[in-house]
Amino acid sequence: MLALRYSTPRGNRVIWPNQYTWLLRRGLISWDEHDKWGLSEEHIRDKSNADGTAKLIALGQVLWFVAQSIMRAAHHLPFAQLESMTLSYVPLFAITYAFWWIKPKDVLTPSIVELPIMSEEQRTTFESMTVSHAFDDEGIGNQGSVWSIWSLTPRVFEKEAEDRKLQDARDKLSQEFEVFTAPRLKRATVLNEETLAKRTAKETVVAHWDPEVYHSKILWPVNCLFGASFGALHLICWDTQFPTYVELWLWRASGIASIVSMLVFMQFEKVVLRWGGPLTLISLASPFIYLLSRIVMMGGVIAAFRASDPKIYDTYVVSTYWVHIV
């Protein structure tokens, strides 16, 4: 996403996906020219530094670990807390690999393109669609800083929603101008500019799900299932021996809390730091509870090393299972 840029007098700027889509929809560029923009499949594969063999080896290791875990469960052997936590990352690993299998990695040389000729109004609109300037290379401010990664928080669809909100506010204000007479026009301009600023004030967004995924009858249930899987897989250590009885129930409670809090949190399409009634407390408390449960479980993994269950070292006879021979 950050490897396609356009030239400016000071250097270059990132072309964000919503900007590229806007250029296509306005007919300012054609998809037939995407090769010139470094968007051909060959260019993208050339940018990838992650070898397919390395990915296959990593995938094989994960599948082997999952197979070992299934065999331990089949033989009623306990899991170590670290094993259950590692297993909890497998669904997240799977979905990440599915989407990132051919994703470019560690791109150091971006593709620099020249923008098409645009009118002043079109150029202004294009520039206003920028998600962030933190990744531009113009020698301004903190551009190029390692902390710029935090600027990716406002996702593209959030920027699109913000642009739509601003445009709606402008349209409504333009209609309100019509009720004023000419002598009041100057006063109306000031009032409406203040109103526009208030209506489009930047919100502190805690979370904002992609609307296309959130409203999908197929993707959203699957997304919720993956979200709950992390805490659920920790509960395979339900009967594992813990150093103390308190730690055992802390583990169990944290696993359940992480499932419930995540599912509750995922029911809110957008969570902002603004009072909107009792549901605001629930929307803000659920991610806090989830984070707290994660911290408790991580602490439980570390604390368990001081008095691990001896049975976690027990194994089974591998020679009787063809899958291990293969």
Phi, psi and omega in degrees: 000331183261002186268356178251120186224163176236151185286145173225164179303332182266347183161247178208158180231155179287138170264113182278156183305320180292330177290317180296319178297320179298318178297320179294314184291331179276357180074016180283335174224166179239143179296337178297342181261013185294338176299321180292339181266008179072027183250012177286160181298325180295317179297317182295316179295327180292333180280345185283127178256000180263109183292143180298326179296317179297322178294320180294322178296315178297318179296319178297319179297319179294315180297323178296318179297318178297318179298319178297320181294319179296318180294323177294319179295322180295332180261011177058036176266139183289156176258145170286153180301323179294324178295317181294323178292319178297318179296330181293337180276348184299312178300322178292322176299317183297314183289327178293315179295325181298321182272335187252015184301320180247020180286131176301148184226136177054051179285119182260333181245106181284164174270117181262125182235163175260130180289152176291164179292128181229154175287168181299321179294318179295320180296319178297316178297316180300314181293326182291345181273002179297129180285318180200146176262002185295337183257004177287160181240078180232009178067031182246134173057228184262024179298134181090356179288148179294339180280355181295342181301332180292343179285352177282352181305313177287100184290168184300317182291336174291321178294320178297319179295322178295320179295320178295319179297319179295318180293320178297319179296321179293319179297318180293321180292326179294328176289324180292333179298330185292340181276352180265144175277167183304317180298336182265002188298317182296316179295322179295323180299315180295314181299316183288328176295321177293319179297318179298319180296320180291319184289334183250020180301140183290132180265152173272102185270122176277318179203148178209110181283149176299121183304323181295324178282317184299323184264006178279134180282348180252308184293324185291315175301321178296319179298318178295321179297315178293323180296322181279341185296329184298308179290324183297319182289339174293335185283358174291348175267023183304319183256009178290147180287132177245158180304322180223161179293326179297316180295325178299313182283333172296319179296312181298313181296321181292321178298314179294317181297323180293324178294308184295313183295322179293316179295322177293314181300324183284354177277349179260116182296323181218130180242122181232157177277074179207134183292126179224023181112183182303329180296337178298318179298319180293316182295329180271330181284326184299314178292330178294316178296320179297314180298318179297319179295324178296318180296318179298317180292322176296318176296324178296323178297314181293316183294331183292340181295336184284343179205067183287152177291122181302335183290345180291346179267354178289151180222188181233169182282109186285338185291345181271002183236119184298331182298327179285328178294317179296000000 
